[in-house]
């Protein structure tokens, strides 16, 4: 366990297999359901409660979920059969509400901090991300290390996931890693694919096995909500943030620098979407106030801390150094649920859960 005054941070040792090329949902999810059904039920209950707490009546939530399921999801949605199967394992959960919850990335928002950096000692690119979302403790308790397994029984990708979540927020395979961050664009949700489903498809596809192929695939996405996609390769400079807006795509590359950072605002110097950024906090606060501050408003503060620290010479092991950096507030905050360290060179993923003390 990593010492910290705010969170108990523990490396996740619960490894699960998802048999992505199996014919039936019960075969795809057999390892997860066998080991994690109790956690799946608890998380579904918690996430449902979060939806009810945003000021919309429970009746309206269920009505909207049913309407969307019958008119949209069941006809054009991704992974609906898997979602239906997971709903069948939770006696209190309808197919429509399960599908609705699986699309909460499009319908809600989360913070996140991603760093892609050149490890000069090991001569490889690495990526470290923090996942910050409402219901952080529930997500942290449900955090698992997943392996995507093909028909031959071989691992093709490693995922930092939330048990029972069909889509993917963070993952890696030999050749590249990928992570998603919320982008602050108002009135932007629409009837297109939830980005977490497209990330899963990207990692499932055994033909997409390089940074270049992954970038080309991502550029073609049509999404239900704008977002930042942080893509990291193997060679120095193979890192970019793809800003996916409603119609335009803007790509910010690492270039000759040693690192690339993405928090939750559009790049102030290059992005065509800066008008959508939240106004940042303009005054300094005490550490506890920063810890409890709004993530969209402290996004530039987080970026500033990263830049100041990463501009100094690397002395420690890169993973140890990044862990220390991610403990700094407000990079670490009240919504921090998990950390992920990824090495695209070998496709390895280390996952950490972050639970309130």
ZAVEX-117610 format. One record per residue (C-alpha): residue number from 1; residue in one letter; x negated, y negated, z. Coordinates in steps of 0.1 Angstrom, whole numbers, plus 5000, padded with zeros to 4 digits. Layout:
<pts>
+-----+-----+------+------+------+
:   n : res :    u :    v :    w :
+-----+-----+------+------+------+
: NUM :   A :    X :    Y :    Z :
...
+-----+-----+------+------+------+
</pts>
This chain:
<pts>
+-----+-----+------+------+------+
:   n : res :    u :    v :    w :
+-----+-----+------+------+------+
:   1 :   X : 5000 : 5000 : 5000 :
:   2 :   X : 4987 : 4965 : 4991 :
:   3 :   X : 4987 : 4940 : 5019 :
:   4 :   X : 5009 : 4910 : 5014 :
:   5 :   X : 5030 : 4887 : 5038 :
:   6 :   X : 5061 : 4889 : 5016 :
:   7 :   X : 5063 : 4923 : 4999 :
:   8 :   X : 5053 : 4959 : 5005 :
:   9 :   X : 5036 : 4967 : 4972 :
:  10 :   X : 5031 : 5004 : 4965 :
:  11 :   X : 5018 : 5023 : 4935 :
:  12 :   X : 5047 : 5044 : 4921 :
:  13 :   X : 5039 : 5081 : 4921 :
:  14 :   X : 5074 : 5093 : 4910 :
:  15 :   X : 5069 : 5104 : 4874 :
:  16 :   X : 5098 : 5114 : 4852 :
:  17 :   X : 5101 : 5128 : 4817 :
:  18 :   X : 5126 : 5117 : 4791 :
:  19 :   X : 5129 : 5141 : 4762 :
:  20 :   X : 5137 : 5115 : 4736 :
:  21 :   X : 5140 : 5139 : 4706 :
:  22 :   X : 5164 : 5164 : 4723 :
:  23 :   X : 5198 : 5168 : 4706 :
:  24 :   X : 5221 : 5161 : 4736 :
:  25 :   X : 5220 : 5134 : 4763 :
:  26 :   X : 5220 : 5160 : 4791 :
:  27 :   X : 5187 : 5174 : 4776 :
:  28 :   X : 5172 : 5140 : 4771 :
:  29 :   X : 5179 : 5130 : 4807 :
:  30 :   X : 5177 : 5163 : 4825 :
:  31 :   X : 5146 : 5156 : 4845 :
:  32 :   X : 5158 : 5122 : 4856 :
:  33 :   X : 5193 : 5133 : 4866 :
:  34 :   X : 5180 : 5163 : 4884 :
:  35 :   X : 5156 : 5142 : 4905 :
:  36 :   X : 5172 : 5107 : 4907 :
:  37 :   X : 5210 : 5110 : 4905 :
:  38 :   X : 5214 : 5095 : 4940 :
:  39 :   X : 5192 : 5066 : 4931 :
:  40 :   X : 5211 : 5061 : 4898 :
:  41 :   X : 5244 : 5059 : 4916 :
:  42 :   X : 5230 : 5035 : 4942 :
:  43 :   X : 5216 : 5012 : 4915 :
:  44 :   X : 5248 : 5012 : 4895 :
:  45 :   X : 5267 : 5002 : 4926 :
:  46 :   X : 5242 : 4974 : 4934 :
:  47 :   X : 5242 : 4961 : 4898 :
:  48 :   X : 5280 : 4961 : 4896 :
:  49 :   X : 5281 : 4941 : 4928 :
:  50 :   X : 5257 : 4915 : 4913 :
:  51 :   X : 5280 : 4911 : 4883 :
:  52 :   X : 5310 : 4906 : 4906 :
:  53 :   X : 5291 : 4880 : 4926 :
:  54 :   X : 5285 : 4855 : 4898 :
:  55 :   X : 5320 : 4841 : 4902 :
:  56 :   X : 5339 : 4863 : 4877 :
:  57 :   X : 5368 : 4884 : 4891 :
:  58 :   X : 5363 : 4922 : 4893 :
:  59 :   X : 5394 : 4926 : 4871 :
:  60 :   X : 5380 : 4904 : 4844 :
:  61 :   X : 5346 : 4922 : 4844 :
:  62 :   X : 5363 : 4955 : 4839 :
:  63 :   X : 5386 : 4942 : 4813 :
:  64 :   X : 5357 : 4925 : 4794 :
:  65 :   X : 5336 : 4957 : 4796 :
:  66 :   X : 5365 : 4978 : 4783 :
:  67 :   X : 5372 : 4954 : 4754 :
:  68 :   X : 5335 : 4952 : 4744 :
:  69 :   X : 5331 : 4990 : 4747 :
:  70 :   X : 5361 : 4998 : 4725 :
:  71 :   X : 5355 : 4970 : 4699 :
:  72 :   X : 5317 : 4969 : 4697 :
:  73 :   X : 5295 : 4992 : 4717 :
:  74 :   X : 5311 : 5026 : 4708 :
:  75 :   X : 5309 : 5018 : 4671 :
:  76 :   X : 5277 : 4999 : 4667 :
:  77 :   X : 5259 : 5002 : 4700 :
:  78 :   X : 5226 : 5019 : 4706 :
:  79 :   X : 5223 : 5049 : 4729 :
:  80 :   X : 5260 : 5050 : 4737 :
:  81 :   X : 5262 : 5088 : 4740 :
:  82 :   X : 5234 : 5086 : 4766 :
:  83 :   X : 5251 : 5058 : 4784 :
:  84 :   X : 5284 : 5078 : 4784 :
:  85 :   X : 5266 : 5108 : 4798 :
:  86 :   X : 5251 : 5089 : 4827 :
:  87 :   X : 5285 : 5074 : 4834 :
:  88 :   X : 5299 : 5110 : 4836 :
:  89 :   X : 5273 : 5118 : 4863 :
:  90 :   X : 5287 : 5088 : 4884 :
:  91 :   X : 5323 : 5096 : 4893 :
:  92 :   X : 5330 : 5059 : 4901 :
:  93 :   X : 5316 : 5045 : 4868 :
:  94 :   X : 5336 : 5042 : 4836 :
:  95 :   X : 5319 : 5046 : 4802 :
:  96 :   X : 5327 : 5009 : 4795 :
:  97 :   X : 5312 : 4996 : 4827 :
:  98 :   X : 5281 : 5017 : 4823 :
:  99 :   X : 5276 : 5004 : 4788 :
: 100 :   X : 5282 : 4968 : 4800 :
: 101 :   X : 5256 : 4972 : 4828 :
: 102 :   X : 5231 : 4987 : 4803 :
: 103 :   X : 5232 : 4954 : 4784 :
: 104 :   X : 5226 : 4931 : 4813 :
: 105 :   X : 5194 : 4918 : 4797 :
: 106 :   X : 5215 : 4901 : 4770 :
: 107 :   X : 5242 : 4890 : 4794 :
: 108 :   X : 5220 : 4878 : 4823 :
: 109 :   X : 5184 : 4866 : 4828 :
: 110 :   X : 5152 : 4875 : 4846 :
: 111 :   X : 5119 : 4858 : 4853 :
: 112 :   X : 5086 : 4875 : 4845 :
: 113 :   X : 5049 : 4867 : 4842 :
: 114 :   X : 5027 : 4884 : 4817 :
: 115 :   X : 4989 : 4882 : 4812 :
: 116 :   X : 4970 : 4898 : 4783 :
: 117 :   X : 4933 : 4897 : 4788 :
: 118 :   X : 4900 : 4910 : 4774 :
: 119 :   X : 4882 : 4933 : 4798 :
: 120 :   X : 4846 : 4925 : 4790 :
: 121 :   X : 4833 : 4953 : 4811 :
: 122 :   X : 4853 : 4981 : 4796 :
: 123 :   X : 4856 : 4964 : 4762 :
: 124 :   X : 4894 : 4967 : 4758 :
: 125 :   X : 4925 : 4946 : 4760 :
: 126 :   X : 4947 : 4950 : 4790 :
: 127 :   X : 4981 : 4937 : 4800 :
: 128 :   X : 4996 : 4930 : 4835 :
: 129 :   X : 5032 : 4920 : 4840 :
: 130 :   X : 5055 : 4912 : 4869 :
: 131 :   X : 5092 : 4919 : 4865 :
: 132 :   X : 5113 : 4894 : 4885 :
: 133 :   X : 5151 : 4900 : 4885 :
: 134 :   X : 5181 : 4895 : 4908 :
: 135 :   X : 5186 : 4925 : 4930 :
: 136 :   X : 5149 : 4929 : 4932 :
: 137 :   X : 5149 : 4953 : 4961 :
: 138 :   X : 5174 : 4976 : 4945 :
: 139 :   X : 5153 : 4976 : 4913 :
: 140 :   X : 5121 : 4982 : 4932 :
: 141 :   X : 5135 : 5012 : 4950 :
: 142 :   X : 5147 : 5025 : 4916 :
: 143 :   X : 5114 : 5019 : 4898 :
: 144 :   X : 5098 : 5050 : 4882 :
: 145 :   X : 5069 : 5059 : 4859 :
: 146 :   X : 5085 : 5076 : 4828 :
: 147 :   X : 5069 : 5096 : 4800 :
: 148 :   X : 5086 : 5098 : 4766 :
: 149 :   X : 5082 : 5134 : 4754 :
: 150 :   X : 5087 : 5146 : 4718 :
: 151 :   X : 5099 : 5180 : 4705 :
: 152 :   X : 5064 : 5195 : 4708 :
: 153 :   X : 5062 : 5186 : 4744 :
: 154 :   X : 5036 : 5159 : 4739 :
: 155 :   X : 5037 : 5125 : 4756 :
: 156 :   X : 5041 : 5097 : 4731 :
: 157 :   X : 5046 : 5067 : 4754 :
: 158 :   X : 5045 : 5057 : 4791 :
: 159 :   X : 5072 : 5035 : 4805 :
: 160 :   X : 5076 : 5013 : 4836 :
: 161 :   X : 5113 : 5018 : 4841 :
: 162 :   X : 5143 : 5016 : 4863 :
: 163 :   X : 5159 : 5050 : 4868 :
: 164 :   X : 5191 : 5054 : 4848 :
: 165 :   X : 5183 : 5024 : 4825 :
: 166 :   X : 5186 : 5035 : 4789 :
: 167 :   X : 5167 : 5005 : 4774 :
: 168 :   X : 5130 : 4997 : 4781 :
: 169 :   X : 5115 : 4965 : 4796 :
: 170 :   X : 5079 : 4975 : 4796 :
: 171 :   X : 5058 : 5003 : 4781 :
: 172 :   X : 5027 : 5014 : 4763 :
: 173 :   X : 5014 : 5040 : 4739 :
: 174 :   X : 4979 : 5045 : 4724 :
: 175 :   X : 4975 : 5014 : 4702 :
: 176 :   X : 4996 : 4988 : 4719 :
: 177 :   X : 5017 : 4977 : 4749 :
: 178 :   X : 5049 : 4957 : 4750 :
: 179 :   X : 5067 : 4936 : 4776 :
: 180 :   X : 5098 : 4914 : 4775 :
: 181 :   X : 5103 : 4880 : 4792 :
: 182 :   X : 5135 : 4860 : 4795 :
: 183 :   X : 5136 : 4829 : 4772 :
: 184 :   X : 5156 : 4799 : 4784 :
: 185 :   X : 5180 : 4792 : 4755 :
: 186 :   X : 5215 : 4782 : 4764 :
: 187 :   X : 5247 : 4796 : 4748 :
: 188 :   X : 5227 : 4822 : 4729 :
: 189 :   X : 5242 : 4856 : 4736 :
: 190 :   X : 5258 : 4872 : 4705 :
: 191 :   X : 5268 : 4906 : 4692 :
: 192 :   X : 5234 : 4919 : 4682 :
: 193 :   X : 5211 : 4945 : 4697 :
: 194 :   X : 5200 : 4942 : 4733 :
: 195 :   X : 5162 : 4937 : 4730 :
: 196 :   X : 5156 : 4965 : 4756 :
: 197 :   X : 5170 : 4990 : 4731 :
: 198 :   X : 5148 : 4978 : 4703 :
: 199 :   X : 5117 : 4981 : 4726 :
: 200 :   X : 5127 : 5017 : 4733 :
: 201 :   X : 5130 : 5024 : 4695 :
: 202 :   X : 5096 : 5008 : 4690 :
: 203 :   X : 5080 : 5031 : 4715 :
: 204 :   X : 5099 : 5062 : 4704 :
: 205 :   X : 5087 : 5058 : 4668 :
: 206 :   X : 5056 : 5079 : 4664 :
: 207 :   X : 5048 : 5062 : 4631 :
: 208 :   X : 5044 : 5029 : 4649 :
: 209 :   X : 5010 : 5034 : 4665 :
: 210 :   X : 4991 : 5002 : 4661 :
: 211 :   X : 4992 : 4965 : 4671 :
: 212 :   X : 4998 : 4955 : 4635 :
: 213 :   X : 5026 : 4979 : 4629 :
: 214 :   X : 5043 : 4969 : 4661 :
: 215 :   X : 5041 : 4932 : 4653 :
: 216 :   X : 5057 : 4938 : 4619 :
: 217 :   X : 5085 : 4958 : 4634 :
: 218 :   X : 5092 : 4932 : 4661 :
: 219 :   X : 5093 : 4903 : 4636 :
: 220 :   X : 5123 : 4920 : 4619 :
: 221 :   X : 5145 : 4923 : 4650 :
: 222 :   X : 5179 : 4907 : 4652 :
: 223 :   X : 5187 : 4903 : 4689 :
: 224 :   X : 5216 : 4897 : 4712 :
: 225 :   X : 5196 : 4871 : 4730 :
: 226 :   X : 5164 : 4851 : 4725 :
: 227 :   X : 5134 : 4864 : 4744 :
: 228 :   X : 5096 : 4865 : 4746 :
: 229 :   X : 5079 : 4897 : 4735 :
: 230 :   X : 5043 : 4900 : 4747 :
: 231 :   X : 5024 : 4924 : 4725 :
: 232 :   X : 4989 : 4936 : 4734 :
: 233 :   X : 4966 : 4957 : 4712 :
: 234 :   X : 4931 : 4973 : 4718 :
: 235 :   X : 4905 : 4950 : 4702 :
: 236 :   X : 4896 : 4916 : 4715 :
: 237 :   X : 4921 : 4890 : 4702 :
: 238 :   X : 4948 : 4916 : 4696 :
: 239 :   X : 4974 : 4898 : 4717 :
: 240 :   X : 5004 : 4877 : 4709 :
: 241 :   X : 5036 : 4863 : 4722 :
: 242 :   X : 5065 : 4865 : 4698 :
: 243 :   X : 5092 : 4839 : 4705 :
: 244 :   X : 5124 : 4853 : 4691 :
: 245 :   X : 5150 : 4826 : 4689 :
: 246 :   X : 5185 : 4826 : 4673 :
: 247 :   X : 5172 : 4824 : 4637 :
: 248 :   X : 5135 : 4815 : 4638 :
: 249 :   X : 5105 : 4835 : 4649 :
: 250 :   X : 5074 : 4818 : 4663 :
: 251 :   X : 5042 : 4838 : 4671 :
: 252 :   X : 5015 : 4825 : 4694 :
: 253 :   X : 4983 : 4845 : 4692 :
: 254 :   X : 4953 : 4849 : 4716 :
: 255 :   X : 4928 : 4840 : 4689 :
: 256 :   X : 4893 : 4834 : 4702 :
: 257 :   X : 4904 : 4830 : 4738 :
: 258 :   X : 4898 : 4856 : 4765 :
: 259 :   X : 4935 : 4857 : 4776 :
: 260 :   X : 4970 : 4848 : 4767 :
: 261 :   X : 4998 : 4840 : 4792 :
: 262 :   X : 5036 : 4841 : 4791 :
: 263 :   X : 5060 : 4831 : 4818 :
: 264 :   X : 5095 : 4818 : 4812 :
: 265 :   X : 5091 : 4786 : 4791 :
: 266 :   X : 5084 : 4780 : 4754 :
: 267 :   X : 5048 : 4769 : 4748 :
: 268 :   X : 5046 : 4732 : 4752 :
: 269 :   X : 5020 : 4726 : 4724 :
: 270 :   X : 5032 : 4749 : 4696 :
: 271 :   X : 5067 : 4762 : 4700 :
: 272 :   X : 5096 : 4749 : 4679 :
: 273 :   X : 5120 : 4757 : 4708 :
: 274 :   X : 5106 : 4735 : 4736 :
: 275 :   X : 5139 : 4716 : 4739 :
: 276 :   X : 5154 : 4746 : 4756 :
: 277 :   X : 5129 : 4746 : 4784 :
: 278 :   X : 5141 : 4740 : 4820 :
: 279 :   X : 5129 : 4708 : 4836 :
: 280 :   X : 5100 : 4719 : 4859 :
: 281 :   X : 5095 : 4710 : 4895 :
: 282 :   X : 5076 : 4677 : 4897 :
: 283 :   X : 5066 : 4677 : 4933 :
: 284 :   X : 5045 : 4700 : 4954 :
: 285 :   X : 5061 : 4723 : 4980 :
: 286 :   X : 5051 : 4745 : 5008 :
: 287 :   X : 5043 : 4781 : 4999 :
: 288 :   X : 5076 : 4795 : 5013 :
: 289 :   X : 5095 : 4769 : 4993 :
: 290 :   X : 5077 : 4780 : 4961 :
: 291 :   X : 5084 : 4816 : 4970 :
: 292 :   X : 5121 : 4809 : 4971 :
: 293 :   X : 5122 : 4785 : 4942 :
: 294 :   X : 5140 : 4789 : 4908 :
: 295 :   X : 5120 : 4809 : 4884 :
: 296 :   X : 5128 : 4789 : 4853 :
: 297 :   X : 5118 : 4757 : 4871 :
: 298 :   X : 5085 : 4771 : 4885 :
: 299 :   X : 5075 : 4787 : 4852 :
: 300 :   X : 5049 : 4760 : 4844 :
: 301 :   X : 5035 : 4763 : 4879 :
: 302 :   X : 5029 : 4800 : 4874 :
: 303 :   X : 5012 : 4794 : 4841 :
: 304 :   X : 4990 : 4768 : 4857 :
: 305 :   X : 4978 : 4792 : 4884 :
: 306 :   X : 4970 : 4818 : 4858 :
: 307 :   X : 4950 : 4794 : 4836 :
: 308 :   X : 4930 : 4781 : 4865 :
: 309 :   X : 4921 : 4815 : 4878 :
: 310 :   X : 4915 : 4833 : 4845 :
: 311 :   X : 4892 : 4805 : 4833 :
: 312 :   X : 4867 : 4815 : 4859 :
: 313 :   X : 4841 : 4843 : 4853 :
: 314 :   X : 4853 : 4878 : 4859 :
: 315 :   X : 4835 : 4894 : 4888 :
: 316 :   X : 4858 : 4922 : 4902 :
: 317 :   X : 4873 : 4951 : 4883 :
: 318 :   X : 4899 : 4935 : 4861 :
: 319 :   X : 4929 : 4955 : 4876 :
: 320 :   X : 4918 : 4945 : 4911 :
: 321 :   X : 4914 : 4909 : 4901 :
: 322 :   X : 4948 : 4907 : 4885 :
: 323 :   X : 4965 : 4924 : 4915 :
: 324 :   X : 4950 : 4896 : 4937 :
: 325 :   X : 4961 : 4870 : 4913 :
: 326 :   X : 4997 : 4883 : 4911 :
: 327 :   X : 5000 : 4880 : 4949 :
: 328 :   X : 4998 : 4842 : 4946 :
: 329 :   X : 5031 : 4824 : 4951 :
: 330 :   X : 5052 : 4817 : 4930 :
: 331 :   X : 5038 : 4844 : 4907 :
: 332 :   X : 5049 : 4866 : 4935 :
: 333 :   X : 5084 : 4854 : 4945 :
: 334 :   X : 5117 : 4865 : 4961 :
: 335 :   X : 5128 : 4882 : 4928 :
: 336 :   X : 5096 : 4902 : 4921 :
: 337 :   X : 5106 : 4938 : 4918 :
: 338 :   X : 5077 : 4956 : 4900 :
: 339 :   X : 5042 : 4951 : 4886 :
: 340 :   X : 5028 : 4970 : 4856 :
: 341 :   X : 4992 : 4973 : 4845 :
: 342 :   X : 4988 : 4986 : 4809 :
: 343 :   X : 4958 : 4998 : 4789 :
: 344 :   X : 4967 : 5001 : 4752 :
: 345 :   X : 4934 : 5018 : 4744 :
: 346 :   X : 4945 : 5050 : 4761 :
: 347 :   X : 4982 : 5042 : 4765 :
: 348 :   X : 4980 : 5044 : 4803 :
: 349 :   X : 5005 : 5026 : 4825 :
: 350 :   X : 5002 : 5020 : 4863 :
: 351 :   X : 5034 : 5010 : 4880 :
: 352 :   X : 5039 : 4992 : 4914 :
: 353 :   X : 5071 : 4986 : 4933 :
: 354 :   X : 5075 : 4954 : 4953 :
: 355 :   X : 5099 : 4956 : 4982 :
: 356 :   X : 5108 : 4928 : 5007 :
: 357 :   X : 5093 : 4932 : 5041 :
+-----+-----+------+------+------+
</pts>
